[in-house]
Amino acid sequence: MPIIDLRSDTVTKPTDEMRAAMARAEVGDDVYGEDPTVNQLQELAAERTGKAAALFVPSGHMGNLAAFLAHCQRGDEIILGNLSHPFNSETGSLAAVGGIQPFTLPNQPDGTLRLEDLQAAIRDDDVHHAVTRLISLENTHNRCNGVPLTAEYTRAVAELAHARGLKLHIDGARLFNAAVALGVPAATLVADADSVTFCLSKGLCAPVGSVLCGDEDFIYRARRARKQLGGGMRQAGILAAAGILSLTQMVDRLAEDHARAARLAEGLMEFRDFVVPAPHTNIVRFRMAEGSQVDPQALTAALAGEGVLLDYGNYEGFRAVTHHGVEDADIESTLAAVARHL
Ligand code: TLP
């Protein structure tokens, strides 16, 4: 049975060119900083994000956590969205591992945190208070329908943060989706941020890895944090070789994923059982319409029985994510399967 896997873009497999590059990658011990392919990936990532330095990490989660550890001390506070990935889907690691307190603000439907909410959330210098150290934004915003944050918004948050002595981190797991959707270089989107993580192993198809970028001092501290988390890797050039191709060959094609997500949403909107907001990038989120008699869990299971895999959660609703492994015909087959089961 052919499988159409729309659960996530994390299911992408490395391309044939990636496997060939991995096989011939020159490697060394990266804990000593001696893996030439890792070094090449880090230089390329720094250049693409407009930062001075970069660090290859095993996952987006570790990239965010290493950033938090490098920016904060135990007992410090990070302001982030109530729908953000680090707050909801990273096992509470910033608190459990970092001893850092999250201060959540409501994410607006466009993925932003309101500037007035941010201003009010930054704590005064008072012996009772945790020290507010960092603001963390997410671009694109996973739970907010994959919406990209603009460079102008990010600049406004950075100005506010810097004026109050804080740093700004961007969880840019899908930063290149944002760049393609907005038609601006990734570096422009994060120009005013102090650090950014992006994932190689989602829409960009590498098998493993993310990159954390920032200035030299910050990356020096993040390298120690990565080691503390057990994430120092040795001959990681085997993995970095695929990541180099992610950045040089796989970015422009993200536009195809966005077009397929738009087509999927358009088709889903025709079913009266669903409420489907228009997607912005490669993430389509939708919910059951009020009064629908359809059981979403049963529908998800029935579709899975036909090889169409979607994500469903009681709180989040449905999620379908387009990626390199999903063709135009798969979108039409998905819509036909949904029609059969409604
Ligand atoms: N997101 C995954 C799951 O964890 C939900 C997905 O399928 O979307 N930031 C954002 C915005 C993410 O969406 C993710 C992964 C991460 C960070 C963490 O990346 P990894 O999975 O590499 O640790």
Residues whose N, C-alpha, C, O or C-beta is under 5 A from the ligand:
A	BS01	TLP	S8 T10 S59 G60 H61 M62 H85 S89 T140 N142 D171 A173
